[in-house]
Amino acid sequence: MERKYFLKTMATLPLISHDMTLNALKNITDGFFNTKKMPVLFIGHGHPMNALFDNNFTQKLLSIGKQIEKPNAIMVISAHWETRGTFVSVNNQPKTIYDFGGFDKRLFDIKYEPKGHPALAQEVIELAKDFYVKGDHSMGLDHGAWTILKYLFPKVDVPVFQLSIDYTQPAEYHFQLANKLKKLREKGVLIIGSGNIVHNLSILDWRNIDAKPQEWAVEFDELVKSRLNKQDFSSLIKYEQFGKLAQMAIPTNDHYLPMIYTLGLVEKRETVKYLFEGIQYGTISMRCYEIS
């Protein structure tokens, strides 16, 4: 679809009813062209300082971005946008959010500000009617999004919007919500879960990115890998059953839930391909994978 036509169509939407607006948006996005269904990515984003580093992780992100067909848009489910209720960003001009403090000042000089995509964001609301997703007009891109996108798509030429994580809901809710959004992949939307399978900040070695990985961190990361290989998603949703090991790896589930979203997007006969494995600072799993 030509951008000129798209903008002209969007300009008419406020003049019609809410239901008609959603139908019009659906008709617009039905016309988007992509050569194939987009994969799903899970990226272990780790420490914000990775945005400044040239290391094996950031080099891999650059490589991943070169191998993926350019999407029509990117939807990020980040550990760093938690809300009461579920929201999707319909902001047409998302700004870079510096949702941290006490780090290298150079981080605050980075700007990653692509266009948003209100039409596809509105389609999330339509596809997940039973989940009462609401539009958010002010959300920008938190560091779970821009610190990885600056490597994956350094040209900043793909629209990006975010879906929030309702922290009041259990893991099963997030899996089922993601299941409703599979059709976005057919419209050229690259969906990225950005978090960490193991994320324990209370005992990590802040001084050494290459600190020796804690044995329990490696054990839980490998446990999750084994369940992914078997597509035993039920056990990953019910992660509390792993007891003390899960409590160490997931003291809070904000960084774990983005992975659950990616599992809810899996179609039959799709497989998990591991893109990166490793532990930073002793207790942060940087595991990344693609589902296709």
N, C-alpha and C positions, 0 to 999 in steps of 0.2 A: 504494500500500500504506500502511495506517495505521501510524504510528510505534509505537503500542502493540503491534500484532501483530508488527512487526519485532523489537522488543526482546524480546518473549516468546519468539520463535523463536530468536533469537541465544543466549538463556540456556540453551537445551538443547544447543547444539552441542558443548561440551566433553565431553558424555557419550557421544558416538559416535565412530566411527573417523575417521581423517584423510580417507580417500577419501569416506566418507559425509558428512563435514563439507563438503567441497568441493562435492559434489552438492547438499547442502541449501542452501548459499550460492547456487549457480547457480539453483536453483528460486526462491529468494527474489528474486534480482535479475531473473529472467525476468518477475516480476510488476511491475517498475517501469514507470511510465508516463511517456512523453514524447511530445509532439505530433509531433516529427520527429527525424530523425537529427541529432545535434549536429555543428556544424562543428569544425574543428581550427584552433588559433591558433598562430602563431609570434610571440613578442614579444621584441624587442630591448630587454632590460631596462636595460643600461647601468650607470651609476654609482649606488651606493646612495643618493646624495643626491637622486636623483629622487623618493624617497619623501617628501621635504620640499618639493619645488618645485611651484609652479603655473606650468607652462610649456606650450608647444604639444604636447609629448609626453604629459604627464600629463593634460592636458585631452582629448586624443584617447582615452586609455585610459578615461576616464570616459564618453565618448561611445560607445565600443565596448561597454562593459558594459551600457549602457541599450538597445542594439539586439539583444543576444543573448537568446534565450529562456532563462529560468532553468533551469540543468541540475539533474539529480539529484545530481551530484557533479562535482568537478574533479580531474583527474590532471595534475600538473605534472612535466615532465622538465626539471630545472634543471641549469645548468652547474655548480652549486655542491654537488651531491651525487654525488661520484665514489667508486666502491667497486671492490674486487676481487671479481668476481661481480656479478650483478644482484639488487637488492633492491627490494621494494615496501613502503611503510609501511602497517602494519596497526594503527597507533596510533590509538586512538579519541579522544585528546585531544592533538593535536599542538600544541606550544608554539612561540612565535616564537624563531628562532635568530638571534643577532647574530654572524654569521660574518665579522666584519671588525673593524678597529681603526683608531684615529687619525682618525675622522671626527666630525662634529658630534654632540655629546652628545644632541641632541634625537632622533636616530635610535633611541637606546636607550629612549626613552619610548614608542615606537610598539609597540603590541601588536595582532597580527592572529592570532586563535586560534579558528578555526571548529572544528566537530567533524571528526573523521576519518570514514572509511567503510570499516571492515574487510571488509564483505561484498564490495564491489566490488574492493577491493584483493586479496582472495583470488581473485577471478575472474581477475585478471591471471596469477596462478600457474597456474590451470587452463588458460587459453587458450594460454599459452606454455610448455607442458610440456617441450618439447624444449630450452628455454633455462634450465631449472632455476632459475627465479626464487625467491628466498626472502623470507619475511616478516620485516620489521623492526619491533619493538614500541616502539622509543624515538625514532624519527626525528620531528622537528618540521617546521617550515617554514623553509627557508633564505631568504636575501634575494633569491634568484632567483625565489622564489614570492611572498613577502608584499609586497615593494615594488611589485609590479604588481597583485596581487589587491586591495590596499587601494583602488585606483582602479577596477578592473573590477567588483568586488563589495563596495562599501564597507559594506554592511549586515552583512557577515560571516555570512550566512545560508545558505551552501552548503557542504556537507562537502568537505574537501580532503585528498588524499593524494598522495605523491610516488613516482616511480619513479626509481631511481638509474641512473647511467651507469657501466658497467664499463669503466674506463680501460685495461684490458689487451686490449680487443677492437678490431678494425678497424671502419671506418665501415660496411662491408657488414653486419656483425653487427647493428648498431643498426637499420639499415633493415629487415632481415628480422624482427627481434624486433617492431618496430612493426607490421609487416604482419600479425602474428598477433593484434594487439589491436584490429583494426577493429570487432569486434562490440561493444566497449565504447561506441562512438558511438551504437549503436542502443539502448542502455540509458540514454541520457541523460547520458553522461559527456562533459564538455567536456575535451578533451586539449589542453594548452598546452605547447609547447616554449619554454623561456625561456633565451635566450643572446644571442649577437650574431654576425652574419655576419662582421663585421670587428671584431677585438678585440685590439689591440696596446697593452698598458699601458706598454711600455718607452719609447715615444717620444711619448706623448700629452701634451697641454698641460693639466696638472692645474689650472691657475689660471683657465682660460677655457673654459666649456662651449660657447661660440659661436666657438671658435677656427676658423680657416680649415681646411676639410678637406684632408687630404693627398691629392695627386692619385692615388696608388696605392690609397688607401682607397676613393675614389670609383670608381675603375676596377674594383676587385674586386667592390664592392657591385653595380655595374651589370652586371658579368659574371654574377654569380649570378642577378640579376633576369632576364637574357636566357635563361638556362638554365631557370629556373622557368617562364617564359612558354612555352617549348617542351616543358616537362615532360621535359627531358633530365636525369633524375635520376641516370643512370649517371655522367655527367661530374662531378656534384656529389659523388657518393660517392667518386669517384677524384680528389678535389680536388688531390692532389699533382701531377697532370699540369700544373697551371697554374704550376708552377715558382716562381720568385722572388716573383711576385705573391702566390701562396698562402702562401709562407713569411712574408711581411710581414703579411698579413691574419690568418693563423692560426698564430701562433708555437706555440701549444698548441691542441688541438682541443676542449677542454672546452666552449667557448662555441659552437662550430660544430655539434657533434653533436646538440644539441636540435633543430636544423633538420632534420637527417637523419631523426629520428624522425617529424617531421610529414610528410615525403615518403613514408615507409613506410605512412602511414595514408590516402593518397589512393585514392579509388575511381575507377572508370571514369567519364568524362564530368564529373568535378569540375574546377573551375578555381581559380586563385589570384587573390585580390582583395587588392590592396595597401592597407593601412590607414594606414601612416605611413612616411615616408622622411626620412632626415636623418643627419647625422654630428655626434656630440657630441665635444668635447675634441680634435677633429682626427682621431682614429683609431678611434672607436667607432661602428659602424653601428647606427642605431636602427630599422632597417627592421622593420616588422611586417606580417603578412599573415594572411588567413583562407583556409582551404580548405573549399569547400562546393560 
